[in-house]
Amino acid sequence: MAGETICCADVTQDFWQGGKLSLRQLRHGQRAGTDAALLAAAFTHLEGRLADVGAGSGAVGLALAQRHADVQVDLIDINADLVALAVQNSADNHLSDRVVAHCHDVLAGDDMKELQACYDVVVSNPPFYQPERARLPRDQARAQAHVLQGGSTEAWVRACRKMLKPRGVLVMIHRPEALAAILVGLGQGGAGLRLMPLQPRSGAPANRIILRWQQGSRAPLCLLAPLVLHQASGAFTPEADALHRGEATLALEP
């Protein structure tokens, strides 16, 4: 599905993951950055059917499809213009045979019924902020990417969980203060959860968490060693640089 034609001046042509992935993105809307790069690095091996929920123009799902030849990817986003860009990006990267883009509202239960229990893996970089705690950007695409409207973090996580097959895996990035809501949405009391704090620099409090959760697992919650993203100079650490370039993976898997 697609919205109205997007003016070329509103779209940039970028080369992401160390130049390996061609990516059309809105100039002033949602753009792939560190959060997307870390989600794309969350798997050493991947196969089956995957959903990228809140996919935007498709950066994470496309990067995973490019790295893992045995995975089929559905890119899911509420914004029809971004879905149209995702379709273009799939074609540009010769991935249209394994990547399909859909326009869905993850928080609308009726809209998501057809996708329940369909996926081996779900990845998501959801909007982080609630409307009452954030000023809505004027740009609609930016507002949808950053501010969760029409629902809660618990509801978003619950919707992602319902999309999983038995023993399916959810990988999500969020802010640390969302952890309580995430645990409620997962509904297993932390069982099956592996959690990695992301520190902007050594000694600083984590400002992101990335988590891997397996449905039905009884493994105790595991808090992994933190990943430090920046050196004192402000440059990426060697580990973070390799992750951004698509040359390394995170140690999330058991």
C-alpha positions as CSV (number, residue, x, y, z in Angstrom):
1,M,0.0,0.0,0.0
2,A,1.2,3.5,-0.6
3,G,0.2,7.1,0.2
4,E,0.4,10.1,-2.1
5,T,3.6,10.4,-4.2
6,I,6.4,11.8,-2.1
7,C,8.3,14.8,-3.5
8,C,11.8,13.9,-4.4
9,A,13.1,16.9,-2.4
10,D,11.7,15.2,0.7
11,V,13.6,12.0,0.3
12,T,17.3,11.3,0.6
13,Q,19.2,8.4,-1.0
14,D,21.6,7.0,1.6
15,F,24.0,4.0,1.9
16,W,23.8,2.3,5.2
17,Q,25.5,-0.6,6.9
18,G,28.9,0.4,5.6
19,G,27.5,1.1,2.2
20,K,26.0,-2.3,1.7
21,L,22.3,-1.2,1.9
22,S,20.7,1.4,-0.3
23,L,18.1,3.3,1.7
24,R,15.6,5.9,0.6
25,Q,14.5,7.9,3.7
26,L,12.4,10.9,4.5
27,R,14.7,13.9,4.9
28,H,12.9,15.2,8.0
29,G,11.1,12.1,9.2
30,Q,12.2,8.8,10.7
31,R,15.8,7.9,9.7
32,A,17.9,4.9,10.5
33,G,20.5,5.4,13.2
34,T,22.1,3.6,16.1
35,D,18.9,2.0,17.4
36,A,18.2,0.4,14.0
37,A,21.9,-0.7,13.5
38,L,21.8,-2.5,16.8
39,L,18.6,-4.3,16.1
40,A,20.0,-5.3,12.7
41,A,23.0,-6.8,14.6
42,A,21.0,-8.9,17.0
43,F,21.2,-12.3,15.3
44,T,24.1,-14.5,14.4
45,H,21.7,-16.9,12.5
46,L,18.2,-16.2,11.3
47,E,15.7,-18.2,9.3
48,G,11.9,-18.5,9.0
49,R,9.4,-15.7,8.9
50,L,10.3,-12.3,10.5
51,A,8.2,-9.1,11.1
52,D,9.8,-5.7,11.5
53,V,7.1,-3.8,13.5
54,G,7.3,-0.1,13.2
55,A,9.7,-0.6,10.2
56,G,9.6,2.9,8.8
57,S,11.3,2.7,5.4
58,G,12.6,-0.7,6.2
59,A,16.2,-0.4,7.4
60,V,16.2,-3.1,10.0
61,G,14.2,-5.7,8.1
62,L,16.1,-5.1,4.9
63,A,19.5,-5.4,6.6
64,L,18.4,-8.7,8.2
65,A,17.2,-10.0,4.9
66,Q,20.4,-9.0,3.3
67,R,22.5,-10.7,6.0
68,H,20.4,-13.9,6.3
69,A,19.4,-15.6,3.1
70,D,16.9,-18.0,4.7
71,V,14.6,-15.4,6.2
72,Q,11.3,-14.0,4.8
73,V,10.6,-10.5,6.1
74,D,7.4,-8.5,6.5
75,L,7.9,-4.7,7.0
76,I,5.0,-3.3,9.0
77,D,4.3,0.4,9.6
78,I,1.3,2.7,10.1
79,N,2.6,5.4,7.7
80,A,1.6,4.7,4.1
81,D,4.4,7.0,2.7
82,L,7.0,5.1,4.6
83,V,5.6,1.8,3.4
84,A,5.9,3.1,-0.1
85,L,9.6,3.9,0.5
86,A,10.1,0.4,2.0
87,V,8.7,-1.1,-1.2
88,Q,11.2,1.0,-3.2
89,N,14.0,0.0,-0.9
90,S,13.2,-3.7,-1.2
91,A,13.4,-3.4,-5.0
92,D,16.6,-1.2,-4.9
93,N,18.4,-3.9,-2.9
94,H,17.0,-6.8,-5.0
95,L,15.1,-8.2,-2.0
96,S,11.5,-8.0,-3.2
97,D,11.3,-11.8,-3.5
98,R,11.8,-12.1,0.3
99,V,10.7,-8.8,1.7
100,V,7.1,-7.5,1.6
101,A,5.8,-4.2,3.1
102,H,2.4,-3.7,4.8
103,C,0.5,-0.7,6.2
104,H,-0.9,-1.7,9.5
105,D,-1.6,-0.1,12.9
106,V,-0.1,-2.4,15.4
107,L,-2.3,-1.0,18.2
108,A,-5.5,-1.6,16.3
109,G,-6.5,-5.2,17.3
110,D,-8.7,-5.9,14.3
111,D,-6.0,-4.7,11.9
112,M,-3.5,-7.2,13.3
113,K,-5.7,-10.4,13.7
114,E,-4.5,-11.8,10.4
115,L,-0.9,-11.6,11.6
116,Q,-1.3,-13.3,15.0
117,A,0.9,-16.4,15.6
118,C,2.5,-16.0,12.2
119,Y,6.2,-15.2,12.9
120,D,9.3,-17.0,14.1
121,V,10.8,-13.6,15.0
122,V,9.5,-10.1,15.6
123,V,11.9,-7.1,15.8
124,S,10.7,-3.6,16.8
125,N,12.1,-0.2,17.4
126,P,8.8,1.4,18.8
127,P,8.0,5.0,19.5
128,F,9.6,5.7,22.9
129,Y,7.4,8.5,24.3
130,Q,3.8,8.9,25.6
131,P,2.0,12.0,24.3
132,E,1.5,13.4,27.8
133,R,5.3,13.3,28.4
134,A,6.4,14.7,25.0
135,R,5.7,17.5,22.7
136,L,4.4,16.2,19.4
137,P,6.7,17.1,16.4
138,R,4.8,19.0,13.7
139,D,5.9,16.5,11.1
140,Q,3.5,13.6,11.1
141,A,6.0,10.9,10.2
142,R,8.4,12.1,12.9
143,A,5.6,12.3,15.4
144,Q,4.5,8.7,14.6
145,A,8.1,7.5,14.9
146,H,8.8,9.0,18.3
147,V,5.6,9.4,20.2
148,L,3.3,6.5,20.9
149,Q,-0.3,7.6,20.0
150,G,-3.5,5.6,20.6
151,G,-2.0,3.1,23.0
152,S,0.7,2.2,25.5
153,T,4.1,0.5,25.6
154,E,2.4,-2.5,27.2
155,A,-0.1,-2.7,24.4
156,W,2.7,-2.4,21.7
157,V,4.7,-5.2,23.4
158,R,1.6,-7.4,23.8
159,A,0.7,-6.9,20.1
160,C,4.2,-8.0,19.1
161,R,4.0,-11.0,21.4
162,K,0.7,-12.1,19.9
163,M,2.4,-12.1,16.4
164,L,4.8,-14.8,17.5
165,K,4.5,-18.5,16.9
166,P,5.1,-20.8,20.0
167,R,8.7,-20.4,21.0
168,G,9.0,-17.4,18.8
169,V,11.6,-14.7,19.6
170,L,11.0,-10.9,20.1
171,V,13.9,-8.5,19.9
172,M,13.2,-4.9,20.9
173,I,15.2,-1.7,21.7
174,H,13.8,0.9,24.1
175,R,14.6,3.2,26.9
176,P,15.5,1.8,30.4
177,E,12.5,3.4,32.1
178,A,10.2,1.4,29.8
179,L,11.3,-1.9,31.3
180,A,8.4,-2.3,33.8
181,A,5.9,-1.7,31.0
182,I,7.7,-4.2,28.7
183,L,7.7,-6.9,31.4
184,V,3.9,-6.4,31.8
185,G,3.4,-6.7,28.1
186,L,5.5,-9.9,27.9
187,G,3.6,-11.5,30.7
188,Q,6.1,-14.2,31.7
189,G,7.5,-12.4,34.8
190,G,10.9,-11.9,33.0
191,A,11.3,-15.6,32.1
192,G,13.0,-16.1,28.8
193,L,14.4,-12.5,28.8
194,R,18.0,-11.5,28.0
195,L,18.7,-7.9,28.5
196,M,21.7,-5.8,27.4
197,P,22.1,-2.2,28.7
198,L,23.5,0.3,26.1
199,Q,25.8,3.0,27.6
200,P,26.5,6.2,25.6
201,R,30.0,6.2,27.1
202,S,31.9,4.3,29.8
203,G,30.7,5.0,33.3
204,A,27.5,6.7,32.1
205,P,24.0,5.4,32.9
206,A,22.4,3.3,30.1
207,N,20.1,5.3,27.9
208,R,18.9,2.4,25.9
209,I,18.2,-1.3,26.5
210,I,18.1,-4.0,23.9
211,L,16.3,-7.2,24.8
212,R,15.7,-10.7,23.4
213,W,12.7,-12.6,24.7
214,Q,11.5,-16.1,23.8
215,Q,7.9,-17.0,24.2
216,G,7.3,-20.0,26.5
217,S,10.9,-20.1,27.7
218,R,11.4,-20.8,31.4
219,A,15.0,-19.6,31.5
220,P,15.6,-17.0,34.2
221,L,16.0,-13.3,33.3
222,C,19.6,-12.7,32.2
223,L,21.3,-9.3,32.5
224,L,24.1,-9.2,30.0
225,A,27.3,-7.1,30.1
226,P,26.6,-3.5,28.8
227,L,27.7,-2.3,25.4
228,V,29.6,1.1,25.4
229,L,28.9,3.0,22.2
230,H,31.3,6.0,22.3
231,Q,34.8,6.7,23.3
232,A,35.8,9.8,25.4
233,S,36.5,11.6,22.1
234,G,32.9,11.1,21.0
235,A,33.8,8.6,18.3
236,F,32.2,5.2,18.2
237,T,34.1,2.4,20.1
238,P,35.5,-0.2,17.8
239,E,32.7,-2.6,18.8
240,A,30.0,0.0,18.1
241,D,31.6,1.0,14.8
242,A,31.7,-2.7,13.6
243,L,28.0,-3.1,14.5
244,H,27.0,0.1,12.6
245,R,28.9,-1.2,9.5
246,G,27.2,-4.6,9.6
247,E,30.4,-6.4,10.4
248,A,29.6,-7.8,13.9
249,T,26.7,-9.1,15.9
250,L,25.5,-8.5,19.5
251,A,25.9,-11.4,22.0
252,L,22.2,-11.6,22.7
253,E,21.5,-15.2,21.9
254,P,21.9,-17.9,24.6
